[in-house]
Amino acid sequence: MKLHPFRALRPAPEHAQAVMSPPYDVVSAAEARAFAEGNPRSFFHVTRPEIDLPDGVDPYGAGVYEAGAAALRRLRDDGTMIVDEAPAVWLYRLTRGDHVQVGFVGCADVDDYAAGRVKKHELTRKKKEDDRTQHILTLGAQAGPVLLACRVSDAIAAARESLTSRPAELRLEAADGVLHELWAVREASALSQLAEAFAPLDAFYIADGHHRAASAERVRDAMVAEGKVDGPWQRFLVVVFPDDQLEIMDYNRVVADLNGLEPDDFLARVFEKFHIGDQGAKAAPSGHHRFGMYLDGAWRQLTARTEIVDDADPIRSLDVAILQDHLLGPILGIGDPRTDPRIDFVGGIRGTDALSARVDAAGQGVAFAMYPTSLAELFAVADAGLIMPPKSTWFEPKLASGLFLNLFE
């Protein structure tokens, strides 16, 4: 696989702290507006430009995309954002508590995505693809990286260690306490080392950013249709993390009601497919095919009965599929978890107390604490060309937005 160096549009070091923001898709417009208030350099003015427009504006209107492009021009004109003179690959280290992960920032080939060498595991929605495609075309840049995973090798690990042995070029602490550190790799010998390390890989795997990847292909096709064959749009911005670095957290479920069942009747139905044990105060499940279930003020442990588990099937062996196929769907009536308003999903970063609090506050319903999906499971699904159930993975820490753009110039 190829990870290309690129001339990044990025914040001048003295402005990077003010520019960096959370990803556009993890906050509401109100949260983005509050985050950027009083800070004209916040990258939210580019990625969530509706915050600078009247309330109620259509976030998918042409004026919103134009406002984002205007904000980016202002950041370039006043020197907040600069363009690198020489192409580089960047190493990007994130530290959240005891967890440390190091990835490689560069550009992947759109052709590799189109050919299936950048492998996906999620479906995309046309409306979200349309949004990202229009945003990229109007900006003239890819503003958000696709989070990729790859299988680690000795060569990749060695390059990672050697290239982060010197002090970081940029060191920033985000509002959530996550430390972001960056090293530029511009030297020809070091870039050759990286190219040789990645060359034996036969695939990258999309961990997060399926809509950004799909939009990159649509943007490339649109540019080629206009006769603009060669250019930065033939590649897309990525951060690649080897699989010994990424942490997948649990992605939990809260259902608003018991689908008309009394608690005892509900438990009887659940018992047909799951062993039920008293879990006491322990909410998180201890392993695969186990689930924490919060009902009527108490946590219980569910263990899937062997007859409903097919470990040879990369989809049906997933805990999210087991819960959906044998409990959420047939017992609680959640037919399509992507659209059913009775189910909500809570990232593991919020902790299991958030689950019990939701149920207690509503005075009804049930919550499920999941065991995290593994990267090995994600790889198996993608290698088989299959699609994971919705809301299977939650990655932390999140990449900062605004630190790198792939500019179409």
Secondary structure by P-SEA (a helix, b strand, c coil): ccccccccccccccccccccccccccccaaaaaaaacccccccccccccccccccccccccaaaaaaaaaaaaaaaaaccbbbbcbbbbbbbbbbcccbbbbbbbbbbbaaaaaaccccccbbbbaaaaaaaaaaaaaaccccbbbbbbbbbcaaaaaaaaaaacccccbbbbccccbbbbbbbbccaaaaaaaaaaacccccccccccaaaaaaaaaaaaaaaaaccccccccbbbbbbbcccccccccbbbbbcccccccaaaaaaaaaacbbbbbcccccccccccbbbbbcccbbbbbbcccccccccccccccaaaaaaacccccccccccccccccbbbbcccccaaaaaaaaaaaccbbbbbbccccaaaaaaaaaaccccccccccccccccccccccccc
